[in-house]
Structure formats: C-alpha cells, structure tokens
Amino acid sequence: MSPMPLNMTLSPLQLGALFDILVHHETYSEVESFKDPEAIEYYGYPFDSSIRNEKAGEAGLSSSPLLQLLLTRLVLPIPGIRDLPPEFWTDKFRHIMRRFGEVELSESYDKGTLGSRKRLASAASAIHECITRGLLSGVPDDRLPDLHGKYDLQAADDLSRAWNDVVQHLVYGNLIDELFDQFMKTTNLEDHSPAVEAAVDHAIIYVATFLHHLFVLSAEGPYLLKLLDNVHSLVPYSVIAQTLRIGNAGTMINAMVRLFLAKVSVGALSNWLGLTQNAADGMSLLQRIISLVLEWDTGDFRKAIERIERSKERPSELHLAAIKEHLQSCRELHESVRESSKKDGKSIIIAILESKNKTSTESLTETQHTQCLEYYSAQLAIRDREKITEVLCRQCPDLTTSVIKDGVSVFEPMIRTIHKNVDLRKHVGSVQSFLTDLIETSKPKKQDAGQKQSTAVPPAVEDYVALLKRNVRLAYEYLHDFADGCQELRTMWLDWAKKSLMVFRRNSGIDNDISRVERRHNDAFGADLDVQLQKLFDNVPEERRSSIQEAIDAHAEYLSTLKKISNTRTQNIIIGVQDRDKKVGGSMSGPGVYITRWHRLLDDTIVTPSTPNGTPRKGKDVKGLKALGKTDAIARSDAWDSDVLTRREEHAQPDPPDVSIVIDALGPQFRSLVASISMRGLHQK
C-alpha cells in the first residue's frame, strides 16, 4: 500500500517568503531586460497603445508586468502626467528607451567592476520591489490603531510600530485628508500626532541609510558625489531666481523654457526657416550641462588610457588594437565573446584576443593582462558616456527636448497657479541649500585635534540623519505654501493621493467606499493572491515540492534574521544621534531589508576573472573597487577605503539561502500571473 501524500499546504509565513522570492527575482529580471532594445516593444500599455504582445505568450500581456503595474496604477494617474498625449509614450519616450538599448551600454562583466549604472539600477529595483509587493499583496485590513497613543521616540520598536500604524490609517482611514489639512495650518507635520512624529523619524533613518550606502559604502560614492557637485555648480540658480521674479506666469514659463531648451546654431536656424529638416541643431543649455559633465569624466578616462599606453611594460600594439577593434564590433559578437569567456573559464581579455588571433595571447604577461583589463574598462567607460550624450543630446529629431517641452506643457496650468500663489524663489534657494549641505555632509570628517594623526573618517548614517532633520523643514515650508495658497491644486493632488492609496487596500469584501472600477484593480490581491500562490505551488510535480518547501523555509528564516538586524541597527542609530555632538564617526550600517536585497543583487553579478584563466568572479569580490579613471572629488589622501567598509558590512550579514529551485519551478508562472493582474482595466485607459 503506497504512502499517503504529505500535506503541502503552505502556511502564511511560507506564502510570504515565496512571494518575496518571486517578486525579488521578477523585478530585477524586468529591469535587466531593457538592455535589449526590443524589450520596450513588448512592454505593452502605454508604450503600445494597441496592447498587442505576441512574445509575452498571450495577446495583450506585458513582458514587464511588475513595471507596468507600478506605472499604470501609480504614475500614469498623477495630475499632469495623466494629460500627456498617447504619442508621448508610444513615439517619443519609447524611442528614447529603444535608443538606449541599441547603443549597447557596457556590461559589468566586461568592465570587471560594478559601475554607477549597475548600482543605481539595482537600488531602483530594490525600492520598486517594495512598492510592488504592497500593490500585489495589499495592506492588511486590521483595526485602526490610536495615532495619539504613546510612542517612544528613543525605541526602534515604537518607530516601526508608528510607521505601520500610519500606513494603516493612510490606506484605510482619513489620515491623508488630515495631513493635507495639517499643512494648510502649519509647517510642522509632526504636530499632527505622536504616531506621525515617530513615523517621520523612522522614514528619516531609512532615507539616511540609503544616502549613506549610495555615497559612502559604495565604491562609486565619491564619483557620484563628484557628478552631483559638477551639475550643482553648473545650474544657474541666480538666473532661475531672477526669471521667477517675472510677474506674468506665461512670460516666466517661456523665459525658463528658453533658458534651458533654446538652441542657437546654423542647423537650428535652417530648420526653423524650412531650408533643412532634422539637421543637427546644436544643444540646449540643459543638454550642454549633461554633455559637459560626461565629457569631464571622459577626460579622466582618457588620462588613464594614456598612462597605460606610455607604460614601459605596456601590452603590445597588437593587443591594444584588438581591444579597440572589438569595441566597434556588433552586439552579437560582443555577446558571443562574453559567453565564451564564461563557458571556457577565461577572462574577457583572453576571449577577445583569441577571437582575433589564437596565438596572440602567448606573449601576454600577467602584468600586461591586468593592464589590458584596465584599458578595456576605461575604453568602455568612454564609449558609454559618448553614447549617452549621443542619445540625449545629439539625436535628430531631438526627442529629449520634445519630451521636456511636452512635460512643461501639461504642467503649465499648475505652474501658473503655483507661480501666482507661492514665492518659488525661496524654494529654489532651498533646493540649492539642501544640495550644498548634502555635498558637504558626504565629505570625510577629520578626527579630533587631540589625536596624534589626523585621518579621514567617513560620514556615518547619523550624519545623514542630522542632514535630513536640518532640511526637512524646507520641504514642509513648500508644502505649507502650496496647500495654503493653491486650493484647487490641493484638491486635485489630494484626490490622486486618496485613489492611489486605495490601490493598496486588500479586497476584504467590506470596503463599501471603493468603486467597482477600483475593486477590479486589486481583486487578486491579499488573500486571493495567497490562493493563487498556493495553486502555483500545487502545480509543481510532487517529487519537487519538498525541496522547494525547504528553500522557502530557509528564506523565511533569512528574512526574519534580516528584520532583527534591521531593528538593532535602528536602535544603534537612535542612540548615536543623541551623542552626535560628542564624537566623530558613528554607524556604518543602517536598517532596511531592502538595503540588503539591493546589495545581494550586486553580490550576485557575474564579473570577468582577474587572471587570464579562472572562474568568473562575483560582484561581492569587486564591490569595493572603482573602475580605472574614476577620480574622486576628494583628494586620495583624504578618502576612506570603501572596500574595507564593504567587507565589514558583509561580515555582519547572514548569507542568503539558495532559492534557485523556487525560481526555476515557479518564476515563469508567477510572471504570467502578475501579467494578468497588471492587464486588468487597461482596455479602458
């Protein structure tokens, strides 16, 4: 008699872990897919108004359903954006995205490092993942807590509880109306209730942690800071402020558009006269700022290349010429060489040289191989910046300028109202002041004069907490001026906020205030989604379910550990902020499971071997290294070692379990499920 099959019904904890695994994988898979220029063609609505997508497997289903879900449920309904004409998405924005895919920006594997694009894309993916989980699962419909209860601002548990309580009231209560009313009365949001005050502190710590990871723990931090500083120095704040003094709103808007978007060149004049069509018409001030910043970078990389070419032990001209030739090759050859490197256990340089001449690697020394890696990385960096400039600043027709003009056009009625009722000059000065403070905060600190040696100390999370607390009032002041002076716009944005928050409600069957249209957007969320996940699991062959369940259990335990670590770090930062005036230094790690997920995306990135032969490295092996030619805005002697900080952070985190078996078994089915959810209601848009 055969044994009875085991009960494989997943518990709520297991379903939550399964959901986390699948959303995490699907989100970044969709982000990565846009390296292919065809990805945007299979996105669906709004980039394809016919909502036809054969590649997705079913008519109308998006190949990027989570991105589509976020865009259609939260972004497209935003006042102003909802008024953009269909051709803005189907023609202009879609073609810009396609152009970025066509120019084939470099891969981390080839460069041997994790570049700024990789870090920012993975960070955006981690944040997007958090929002999407909320859209799909919804906020639990529990009894509304008392926001005027007791919350200890010095206790991490209370800050977290306050955040959850505020979210509960935003989604199911009337808190969003009360907050808008609060800004009409005062510039102090925290006066609303103890829960809101604690929730603001909670949010500040999380945002500070993100900024700290971006500018301090990341090896690209000083480079990103340099880019920010360069752009900040080029923005004509004083001219903007003078332009905003113009009393007539229409004249002011036209002057601002001319300042940033007008072009003066022979091509622009001949196009205007009708003598030519789509001739190169130069750059606007905005495009000039973009191109100048990228050109400064290019100069640094060219210097790095020149140092290699002048080196006594440099690679031969044959080797360098082969690398240059490979750079100009087609996408198919690049991918073929990259796959050969991975498959055969050899570096990308060896794969490139052997693709040109099998015997060319025989004379290559270890030192020359390292120089070739650096040379190729620097050449790729130059090519990336030239291609980005080409897409954004030198394409005909100039879609970048056209997209911005469309944006200004739909927001013009709002701009007129705000210009009439709010002193924008003060708030432009606030933006300038905040960016200046951010740049200064991100620079290294010096130890006390009493120390024998004065060494650079990296900014701590507490420094960014202090930065945000110093400047949060600037945002409050603008929101107060807006809410108090622009009643019509206030009502419009309040309506959007309330409808957006309703999307996060679970379909409990008792939400009588939600219309049938709003219900349709989330009728597969919450408990219904658990049912769908259980069905996906039940469809897996019985002999694989035990292994999948073990991986799910391991992931659930991993998430629990991360949450405990996050809570401990929050408490450490709270204590550190209290003692901020007494010492230099502080916490080098902050809270947030999403931060850990961000770094795991980086850690799992495949990178070329550093030696001629060997297995590919992982992102965690090179996460603390900068690409050759990326110079710091801070002198090298004053900079901190981001690699040491990164290693220290890694040792404090548990290793994630291997959940590839879950992804392989359920990933495609989950994408189809989400695509069907995302598709609902789009035919009416």
N, C-alpha and C positions, 0 to 999 in steps of 0.2 A: 504494500500500500504506500503510494507516494506521499511525502510530507506535505502538509498544508502550506500554501504560500504565506510568507510573512506579511504582516500589515505594514504597508509602506506609506500610510497617510502621514504627510509632513506636518509637524507642529507649527504654530505661528512663528516661533523663533527660527525654525528651519526655512519656512517660506520667506521670511525676511532676509535671511542670509542668501538664499537662492536668488531672490530679486536683486539684491545688492551685487552679486556676481554678474548677473546677466546685464544689468544696466551699465555697470562699470565697463564691461567689455564692449557692449554695443556702442556706447557713447564715443569712446576713443576710436573704434573702428570706423565710425562715420566721419570723424574729424580727419583721420588719416586718408580716407578715400578721396579727399579733394586734391590730393597730389595728381590725380588723374583728371585731365581736362574734361573727360566725358561724365564725371561724377555729377556735375551740375545739371546735365541733360536728363538725368534720371532722378532728380530731386523731387519733381512734381510741383504742385502748387506752392508758392506763387510764381516760380520761375518757368513753369509750363502751364499756361492757362487752360490748355485742353485736358490737363490731368491725365495724360496718357504715358504709360511707362511699362513697356513690354519686358524690359530687362528685370524689373522687380518681380516678375513672375505672375502678377495679376494686374489687370487694367486699372490704372489709377493709383496703385500703391507706390509710396515713395521708397527709394533705396536708402534714404537717410531719415527714417521715421522719427527718431528722437529729436533731431534738429528741426524737423518740420513741425513737430508737436510744440516745441518751445516757441518757434517763430509765429505759428498761426494762432496759438492760444494767448500769448502774452505780448508779443512785439507788434504784430500787424494791427491789433486794435488800438494801439497808442494814438491819442489825438495828434493829428498831423500826419503821422506815418500811414494811418488808415486812408488818408486822402490822396496818397501818391497814385498816379495813374498806373494801370497794369503794365504798360510798356517800360516803366521804371524797373520793374523786376524782370520781365521777360526779355527785354532787349539790353538795357544798359547794365544793370547790376550783374545779370547772368553772363554777359560778355566779359566784364571785368574779371569775374571769378574764373571763367574759362581761360582768359589770357594768363592768369597766374599759373594755371595748370599747364598750359602749353609751353611756358618758358622753362619749366622743369627746374625749379629751385633745388639746391643741393640736399643730399641726404646726410643724416648724422653718421651713417655707416661709412661713407666715403671720407668725411672730414675728420673722423677719429675723435670727435668731441661732441658734446651736447650744446648746440648753438642756441641763440636767443629765440629763434622761431620755435624750436622744439620745446623749450622751457615754457614759453608763453602759450603755445598751443595746448600743451598738456595741462597747464594751470587753468586755462579757459575750459578745457574738457572736464576737469575735476569740479569746477564751480557749476558748469552746465549740468553735470551729473546729479548734483544735489537738488537743483531746481526740478529736473525731470523726474526724479524719484517722487518728489512731492506732487507733481502733476499726475503721475500714474497711480500712486497709492493713496493720495489724499491725506488730509489731517484728520486724526481720529475725532469723532464727534462725542466728546466727553462733556461732563457737566462743566459749565463755565466757572472758573475759579474767581476768587475775590482779588482784584488788582490792588486793592487798598489794604491788603493784609501786610504781614511783616516779612520783609526781605532783608537779609543781612548782606550789605554791600561788600563785606570782607570775607564772604564764604562762597566758594566756587559753586557748591551745590545750589545755593539760593539764586545765583546769577543764571545758572542753567534752567532752574525751575521758572524763574521770571520770564526768560525768553520763551519757553514753551507755553506759559500762561498767556503771554502777549500774542503769540501766534494763534492760540486757540480763540482769543477774543477778536483778532483781526478777521479770521475766517468765518466764525460762527456768530460773533457778536456785533456790536456797533462801535468798536474801538476806532475804526478808520474815520468815521464821522467825528468822533470826539477829538482825534488828533488834528484833523483839519481845523476844527473849531479852536483847539488849543493854540495853533499857530496864528489864528486871527487875533487872539488876545495878547499873546506874549511871545518872546523869543526863547523861552525856556521850556523845552519839551518835557524835561524831567519832572516839572511841577505837576504834571497830569496825575501821576500816581507812583507809589513806591515800586510797583512792578515795572512800569515803563522806565523809571530811572535805572533799575538794576538791569533791565534788558539792554539799555543803551550801553552800559558798562560792558556787558557781555559781548555786544557787537563790536565795540571799540577794540577789545582784546583780540578778537578774531581777525579784524581788518589789520590791526597792527602786526599780528603774526604773519599774515600774507605779505605785507610790505617788507617785513624783516627777512622772510625767505627769498623774496624777489631781489632785494638789494644787498643782503649780507651773506646769507648762506649759499646763494647761487654764485658759482664762479663767474657768471656773466653779470653779476650785480654792478661792479664798478663800470663795466661797459654800458649797461643800460642807464646808469646814472649819468654817464658822460653824454649819451644821446639826449637824455632829458634836459641836461644842463645846456647843451648846444641849441636845442629847439627853444628852450626857455629864453635864452639870450637873443634869439633871432625874432621872437614875436614882438611886434611894435605896440606894446601896451599903451604907451603915451598917445600914439596916433589913434588907437582904438578908443581911448577915453575921450580924446578931442572930438572924434567922429560922433560919439554917443551924445555929445552936447547939442547936436543939431536938433532943433525943436520939432521939425516936421519928420514924422516917423518914416514916411516913404522916401524922403530925401536921405535920411540917415541910413536906411537899408541899402539904397542904391550906392551910397558912398562906401559903405562897408563891403559890398559885393565888388565894386570897382577896385577897392584897395587890395583885396585878396585874390580876385579872379580875373581882373582885366589883363589883357595881353597887348603888348606893343611890339610889333615886328612886321617885317615886309610881308611874311606869309599871312599874318592876321589881317593886314590891310587889303591884300589882294583877294582874300576870301570874302571880306566884307563888301568889296567892290564888285564881286562876282567874276573877277578875272580868273580865279582858280577855285577849285573845290577840294576841301580837305587837305590843303597844303599845310606843311609843318608851320604852325603859327606861334612858336615860342612857348614860354612858360608864364604862368601867373605867379604872383608873389608866393602863394601857398605852395605851388609846385616847386618854385625856386628854393624855398625853405627845405622841402623834402629832399631835393636833389643835392643841395649843399651839405646837409647833414650826412647823407650817404656818401658823398664824394670825399668828405673829410675822412670817413672810415676807409674808403678805398685807398687814400694816400698812405695810411698806416700799413695796410696790407702790402702795398707796392714796395714800401721800405723793407718789409720782412722778406719779400721775394728777392730784392736786390742784395740783401745780406747773404742769402743762400748762394746766389749767383756769383758773388765775389769771394766766397769761402774757398780756402786753399784745397780742402778735401771735398769740394762740391761734386755732385753727380755729373756724369758726362753730358755733353750737349745732346747726345742721342737719347739719353734717359729723359731729360727735361723736354725735348721736342716731342717725345712720345706722349708725355703727360699733356702738353698743350694741344696736341692733335686729338687726344681722347676727349678733352673738354669740348671740342667743337663737334663731336660725333652726335649721332641721333640718340633719342631716348632708348630705342630698342637695344643698341649696342651698350649703352650705359648699364641697362638692367641685366644684360647678358653677362657682362664682365663682373658685375656685383654678385650675381648668383654663382658664378664660377669661383669667386673668392670665398664665398660662404661654404660652398659644397666641397671644395678641394682643400680647405684649411690653409689658405694663403692670404696675405694681405692684399688690399685693393691695389697697391702699387705693383706688386708682382703680377697680379692678374692683368693689369693694364699693359705692362711691358711685354708680357708673354703673348698678349693678343696682337701685338705689333711684330714682335720678333722673339721666338722661343729661346734664343741664345743670349738675348740682351741682359738677362739677369745674372749671368755667370760672373760678371765682373763687378757686380754691385756689392759694396761692403755694408756692414751693419750701420755705420755712420751715415753713409750715403742713402741707405734705405730710410732712415729716420728723417733726413733732410728732404727726401722725395715726398714723404708723408706730409711734412710741414709745407712744402712747396705746393702740393696739390690742394691742401686745405686752404692756403692763402689765395690761390687762384680761384677756387670755388667761391670763396667769400667775395672776391672782387666781382666775379660773374653774377652772383646773387644780387649784389647792390646795383649793378648796371641793369639787370633785368627788371628789378623792382622799379627803378627810375624810368625805364622804358615803358612799363605797363601804366604807371601812374602819371607820368609827366610828358611822355614823348609819343603817345599813340595818336593816330588820326583815323577817325574822329576822336576828339578828346572827351572820352566818356567820364573821366574823373570830374572835370569842371561841370559837365552836364548834370551829373548826379548831384553835385553840391547845389547847383542852381535849382534843381527840382526840389531839393530839401528846403532851401530858403523860401521857395515859392509857396509850399504848403504850410510852412510855419510862419509866413509873413503876417497873417491876421493876428496870431498870438504875439509875435514880436511887436507889432504896432501897439497892442493893448499893454504889454509889459513896459514898453518904452514910454508910454504915456503916463503910467501909474507908478513905476518903480525907477529909482535912480540907479541905472545899471553901471554907471561909472564906479560907484562904490564897490560893487560886486566884482567888477573886472579887477580892481585893485585887490580884492580879497583872494581871487584866484592866483594872482601874481604873488601875493604874500605867502599863500599856502605852499606853492611850488618852491619858492625860495627857502622856506622853512624845511620842507621835505628834503631838498638837496643838501642843506646844511646838516640836518639830522643824520643823513646817510653817510656822512664823512666820519673817519675814525676819530676817536677821542684820545686824549693824552692821559697817561697816569698822573697821579698827584706829584707835585714837585718834590715831595719828600722821598720819592723812590730814587735809587741810585741811577737807574737808566730810565729815560723817558721813551716808552714804547707805545705803538699804536694799539688801541683797544677798539674792537669793532662795536658798532651800535648794538644795543640789546633790545629785546622786544619791549622792555619798559620805556625805552627812548621813543619808540613809535607810539606807544600808548599815550605818553605825555604830548607828543606831537598832535595826535588826533584830539586829545582833550583841549589843547590850546586853540585848535582851529575849528572845532565842531560848531562853535558859536557863529562862525562866518556863514555856515550852511543854514543855521537856524534863522539868522537875520534875513537871508534872502527869502526863505520860505515864509517868514512872517510878513515881509513886504509884499510878497506875491499873494498870499492868502488874504491879506487885509486890503490890498489895492486892486486886485483883479477878480472880482466876484464871479463874473461869467466864466472865466477860465478855471477858477477854483472849482466851480460846479462840474465843469467838463472833466477835469482830471480826477475829481472825487468819484464821478460815475465810472470812469475807466478803472480806477483802483478797486472799487467795490465789485465790479464784474470780474476783474482778474482774480481777486481773492476767492470768489465763488467757485472758480475752476478747481481750487484746492479742496473743496468740500467732498466728502465721501457721499455716495448715493445711499443714504440711510433709509430712504423711503418716507421720511418725516419732514423733509425740507420744503415746506409748502410755499416758501417765498421764492424758490428758484423756478424759473420758467421752464417749459418743456424743452426749448432750444438749449438752455444752459445745462439741463439734465443730460441731454444727448452727448455733450462734450465729456462727461465724466461718468457715464453709466457703466463703464467697465472697470471703474476704479475701486479702491478699497477692498471690501470683502469679495466683490466679484473678481477682482484681479487675483486674489488668493486662489479662487476656484480655477481660474484659467491656468495659473502656475501649477496647481496640482494636476490638472489634466495633461499639461506638457510632461510632467514627471511620470504620470501613469502610462504615457505612450512610449516611454523608453523600454527597450527589451528588459525583461525581468532579471536576466543574468547580470545586467549592468547597474541596476538600481542600488544595490548595496554599496558599490564603490562610489557612486555618485552621492549617496547619502552620507558616506564617511567624509567626503570632501566638503559637503555642505556643513556638516557638524564642525569640522575643523575651521571653516571660515567663520561660522557663528562665534566660536571661541576667540578667534583672532579679532573680530570686531569688538567683542566685549573687552578684551585686553586694551585695545586702542582707546576705547572710551574712558577706561580707568586712567590710562596715561594722560589723556587729554585733560581730564578733571584735575589731576595732580598738578599739571603744568599751569593750568589756570590759577590754582591756588598760589603757586610759587610766584606768578607774575603779580597777583594782587598784593602779596607781601613785599615784592620787590619795588612796586610803585610807591608804597608807603615810605621806603627807605631810599628813594631815588636821589635825594639831595646829599646823602652821606657817602656815596661811593661812585666810582666809575666802573662800568661793566654791568652785568646782570644776566638775565635768562637768554640763552642762545637757542631755546626751543619754546614753541608756543603750542596752544591747544588746536584741536581740529582734526577729525578723522580725514577730512578732505585733503588736508595738507599731506598726510601720509600717503593717501591714494595718489596724489599728484606726484610724489617722489617715487612711488612704485612704478608709475608709468615711465619715468625717466630711467629707473634702475633696470627695467626690462628691455630697454632699447639695445639693439644689436649694433656693435661698433667693430670696425676692422681691426684685426690683430696688429699689435705694435711691432711685431717681429715679422720677418719675411714669411715664415711658416708658423702656423699655430691656430688654435680655435678662436673664433670671434670673441671679442670682449663684450661685457655687458655695460650698460650705462652707468651702473654704480662704480665701475672701475675707473671711469673718466669724468664723473660728475663734478669733481673739484678742479678740473683742468680747463683753462681757457684756450681758445684757438689762437694759433700764432698770428700776431699782428693786432690783436685786440688790446689796445693800450688803455690803462686806467686813467681816469680823470685825477686820481690821487697819485702822488709820487710813489714809486715802488717801495721805497724805504719806509713809507708811512702806511702801506696797505697791510691788511691782515691776510692770513693764509686760509682761504675759503676751503681748501681741501681738508685741512685739519678739523675745521668746524663741521664739515660734512661727514667725515669719518666718525666724529664724536656723536653726531646725531644718529647715524646708522646703528651704532652700538646700543643706543638707548631704545631702539625699536625692535619688536619681535619680527622674525621672518614670516612673510605671508605663506600660507599653505598653497600647494599646487592644486588649482581648480580647473586645469585644462580639460579634464574629463567632463566636467559640467558644461563648459563652453562648447566643446565638440558635440556633445549629445543634445544640448538644448538651445544653443546660440541661434541657429537659423530659424527654428520655430518661434523663438521669442521675438526675433526681428519681424516675422510675419504677423505675430500678434499685435505688436506695437504699431506696425504699419496700418493695420485695420483700424486700430483705435485713433490714430492720427488722421486717418482719412475721413472720419465721420464729420458730416456737416460742411465739408469743403465745397461741395457742389453748390452751396448757397452763397458762397463768398464771391 
